[in-house]
Amino acid sequence: MTELIVYSLLFLAIIAHLVLASIMYKRINAHPSLSFHEKNRWRLRALIFPAYFWFAFQKKK
């Protein structure tokens, strides 16, 4: 039973990570003042730690 709980928590963490990364991707693509290289840099950061870099991206804007 504990295995099922652990696996379900890991699955929810992965889903949350993917949702946050996709939201950040949409915001990055919609930002007109970023250059191509800056957008790529922010996209890579979104894949690593989307929640942390979301706040850094909001602060930069």
Helices and strands as residue ranges (DSSP letters): H 2-30, H 36-48, H 50-60
